[in-house]
């Protein structure tokens, strides 16, 4: 074999290696770009519907409603609706196993498609008891008069 033929063979081998490495890098890049993500949702329902919802002090909307969230953990939840008692409580948005440190790399970057992590919180509102003011004031006056008359008798 001549020297020029040897150089040509070496060049073809190097070109093929570069092409193979480029194909692998392109495949890895495509996997990363096509990788999935996690959509985190909190859905709040109430009976009756139409209650105004606050999550961690921020107005979120009227039930039934769904909002996206970023942080797992405890949430302060307040529901208000005219004619019903206000609900003030806390709920947990628990971290699923596929979001634990280390495993989250797989679910966020390598799995194709989108994982949906939805937390469903349901509440039942109780009708509030409205107290009429006039009878309450009248009864307070009667009790005051009784107390004053008892003090005078003693």
N, C-alpha and C positions, 0 to 999 in steps of 0.2 A: 504494500500500500504506500502510496506517495504521501508526502508530508501535507500537501494541500488537501488530499482526501481525508486525512486524519483530522485536520482542523475543521473541515466541513462536518464530519461526524460529531466531533466535540461540540460544535455550535448547535447542531440539531438537538443533541442531548440536553444542553443548557437551555435552549429555547423551550423544549418540552417540559423541563423541570419548572421553569418560570411560569409557563402556562398552567401547569398542574397546581402550583402554589397559588397563583392568581385565582383559579377556579375554587380552591378551598377557601381562600379569604373572601371571595364573593359569596360563597355559600354561607359562611359564618355571618357575614354582614346581612345577608337576606334573612337569616334566622333571627338576628337581633331586631331587624326592622319589622319583621312579621310577628314578633313576639307579642304576647298578650298583655293584658292589663287587668286590674281589678276595679270594678265599679262599686263603690260603697254607697249604700242607700239606707235612709231611715224613712219608714212609712208610718204615719200616725193616723189612726182611725178613731172616731168617737161616735158614740150613740147618745144623743142624736148628732148627725153631721153638722158641720158649719161652725165648730168651735175654733176660736183663734188660738194658735199654738206659738209658744215661745220656746226656743231651745237655747240653753245657756245664756239667757237674757236677750236674745235676738229674735225678733218676730220672724216666724218661718212661713206662716200662711194659715189657711182655713182647712179643717179636716173635711174629707180625706185628702192627705197631702203626702208627697214624697220629696225629700231633699237629699242632695249628695253631701257626704261628709268626708273629712280627711283623717281625723284623729279618732282612735278607739278609746274607750274609757267611759267614765260616768258623765251623764248629761242631766242637767236640771230641766225639767219639763213642766210647763205651765199651760193649762187649757182654760179658756174663758168663753162663756156664752151667756148672753142676756137671759135671765130667768133660771139660771142653773148655778150651782155652787162651783167656785173655782177649784180646779185640781192643781195642786203644787206637789210634785214628787220628783224622784230621780229614777233614771233607767240606765242600764249598762249596754254599751255597744261592745260586745265581747270580740276579742281578736280571734279569728278562725286560725286553725293550725297552719294553713297555707300562707298565712301572713306573719308567722313567727320569723324572727331574724334568721337568715340563712335560707330558709325555705321560700321567703318572699322574693328572692332573686329569681327562682324558677317561675313562680306564678306571675310576677310582674314583667319578666323579660323573655323567658324562654318558651312558655306555653303559648301555642297559637290560640287566638280568640280572646274573648273577654269573660272573666269570672265575675259573677254578680253576687255581692255580699249584702243581702237585704235584711235589715232588722225591722220587724213588724211590732209596733206598740199600739195596743188597743185600750181605750178608756171608755167607761160608762159614766156619763154626767148625771148627777142627781138634781132634780128640780129644787130650787131654793124656796124656802118658806118666807113669804113676805109678811112682815109684821106691820099692822096698821099703827100709825103714830098716835092718833087721837086717843084710842082706848088706853094706850100705854101711858100717856101723859095724865089722863084722868085717874088711872089707878095709882100712879106715883103721888098725885095730890092727895088722894084718900089716905095713903099710907103715911104721908107727912103729917096730915091733920091728926091721925090716930096717935102718932108718936108725940106730937106737941101736947095733945089732951092728956096723955098718960103722964107726961112730965109735970103738968099742972096739978094732977091729982096726987101725985106722990109728994 
